[in-house]
Every structure is written in C-alpha cells, then in structure tokens.
Amino acid sequence: MVVEPTYTALGPSALRPGHPRRGGRRGLGPLVLGKPHNRWAPAPFRWDEERRARLRAELDAIYAHLYGLGREDVDYILETFPIVKRKDVGRYGTYKTKEIILSHYDRYVGMGINASEQG
C-alpha cells in the first residue's frame, strides 16, 4: 500500500522531460506510465489521482491508530489543514479528505484495531 503512492509521488508534471526532477533526458514518463525502461524492470504503477487519495487516506487512518489518536483528535488535526479543506469544498462541496480518513478510521475501530487502547 505504501509503495504505490511513493512511487508516483513526483506527480504528473514530473513525467515531462523538462521537469527539474526528470530523471535524465527521457523524463520519468516511461517509468511512471507503466513502460519499463528495460525488459527486466517490472512496469510500475499508473497515475490515478482518485486511487492515490484513497490510499493516502487509508494510510493516514492507520498512522492515527498507530499514534494512539482518538477520533476527536483526528477530526481536530484534519481541521488544521484549511487549504485542503477549501480545495475539497470547492471541488466536491464537502471536506472529502476528512470524510474518507475518518471513514477508514472508523472501519479499523469496528475491526477491533485501536492502538490507543493497546498502550
């Protein structure tokens, strides 16, 4: 779960050869877009913004549990990101990032995974 968002962390702009982190003259496009640079290299992950958002939200919920944060703490922390909130509300009409993270958080609590109780 961690490998995929990390592998594509540079973003779509890094795929162009003119990008400062372009990875040589060819750019990173052949790597990130699933075209291996040689026949022995596996095809990496394709860029999918919605999938990346879901994976990040799930990881955020996992980290919240590992740090022993309660739901109210997670809610409070997410409210300290006004730019993310403003962009979400502008794009989706709601603070979607927060809703997804809390949904994953609640799912883990429902599964009996709660690091804050394990001390």
C-alpha positions as CSV (number, residue, x, y, z in Angstrom):
1,M,0.0,0.0,0.0
2,V,2.9,2.4,0.7
3,V,4.9,1.6,-2.4
4,E,2.3,2.8,-4.9
5,P,1.8,6.4,-3.7
6,T,5.5,6.7,-3.0
7,Y,6.4,5.5,-6.5
8,T,4.2,8.1,-8.1
9,A,4.9,10.9,-5.6
10,L,6.6,13.2,-8.1
11,G,3.3,13.8,-9.8
12,P,2.3,14.0,-13.5
13,S,4.3,17.2,-14.1
14,A,7.5,15.2,-13.4
15,L,6.6,13.0,-16.4
16,R,7.6,15.7,-18.8
17,P,11.3,15.7,-19.9
18,G,11.6,19.4,-19.0
19,H,10.9,18.9,-15.3
20,P,13.9,19.5,-12.9
21,R,13.5,16.0,-11.4
22,R,13.0,14.5,-14.8
23,G,15.4,11.5,-14.3
24,G,17.5,12.1,-17.4
25,R,16.7,13.3,-20.9
26,R,13.8,10.9,-21.3
27,G,12.0,12.1,-18.2
28,L,10.1,9.8,-15.8
29,G,7.2,9.3,-18.1
30,P,8.3,5.8,-19.3
31,L,8.7,4.6,-15.8
32,V,5.6,6.0,-14.1
33,L,3.3,5.4,-17.0
34,G,4.0,1.7,-16.9
35,K,6.5,1.4,-19.7
36,P,9.6,-0.4,-18.3
37,H,12.9,1.1,-19.4
38,N,14.3,-2.4,-20.0
39,R,12.8,-5.8,-20.3
40,W,13.8,-6.9,-16.8
41,A,12.2,-4.0,-15.0
42,P,8.6,-4.5,-14.0
43,A,6.0,-2.0,-15.1
44,P,5.4,0.4,-12.2
45,F,2.1,1.9,-11.1
46,R,0.0,4.1,-13.3
47,W,-1.0,7.6,-12.1
48,D,-4.6,7.5,-10.7
49,E,-5.4,10.6,-8.6
50,E,-8.5,9.1,-7.0
51,R,-6.8,5.9,-6.1
52,R,-3.8,7.8,-4.6
53,A,-6.3,9.9,-2.5
54,R,-7.9,6.7,-1.2
55,L,-4.6,5.1,-0.4
56,R,-3.3,8.2,1.4
57,A,-6.5,8.4,3.5
58,E,-6.2,4.8,4.5
59,L,-2.6,5.3,5.5
60,D,-3.5,8.4,7.5
61,A,-6.1,6.4,9.4
62,I,-3.6,3.7,10.1
63,Y,-1.0,6.2,11.3
64,A,-3.6,7.8,13.5
65,H,-4.3,4.4,15.2
66,L,-0.5,3.7,15.5
67,Y,0.0,7.0,17.3
68,G,-2.9,6.3,19.6
69,L,-5.1,9.2,18.4
70,G,-8.8,9.2,19.2
71,R,-11.4,10.0,16.6
72,E,-11.8,13.5,18.0
73,D,-8.1,14.1,17.8
74,V,-8.0,13.0,14.2
75,D,-11.0,15.3,13.4
76,Y,-9.3,18.2,15.1
77,I,-6.0,17.6,13.3
78,L,-7.7,17.5,9.9
79,E,-9.4,20.8,10.7
80,T,-6.0,22.4,10.9
81,F,-5.5,22.0,7.1
82,P,-7.6,24.9,5.8
83,I,-6.2,24.8,2.3
84,V,-7.0,21.1,1.8
85,K,-10.5,21.8,3.3
86,R,-11.0,24.8,1.0
87,K,-9.9,22.9,-2.1
88,D,-12.1,19.9,-1.2
89,V,-15.2,22.0,-0.6
90,G,-14.6,23.9,-3.8
91,R,-14.2,20.6,-5.8
92,Y,-16.6,18.3,-4.0
93,G,-18.9,20.5,-2.0
94,T,-17.7,18.8,1.2
95,Y,-14.4,18.1,3.1
96,K,-14.0,14.8,1.3
97,T,-10.4,14.1,2.5
98,K,-11.6,14.3,6.1
99,E,-14.6,12.1,5.5
100,I,-12.6,9.4,3.8
101,I,-9.9,9.4,6.6
102,L,-12.5,9.2,9.3
103,S,-14.4,6.5,7.5
104,H,-11.2,4.4,7.4
105,Y,-10.5,5.3,11.0
106,D,-14.0,4.1,12.0
107,R,-13.6,0.9,9.9
108,Y,-10.5,0.0,11.8
109,V,-12.2,0.7,15.2
110,G,-15.0,-1.6,14.0
111,M,-12.5,-4.3,13.2
112,G,-11.2,-4.0,16.8
113,I,-7.9,-2.3,15.7
114,N,-7.3,0.5,18.2
115,A,-3.7,1.3,19.1
116,S,-4.8,3.9,21.7
117,E,-6.3,1.1,23.9
118,Q,-3.2,-1.2,23.5
119,G,-0.9,1.3,25.2
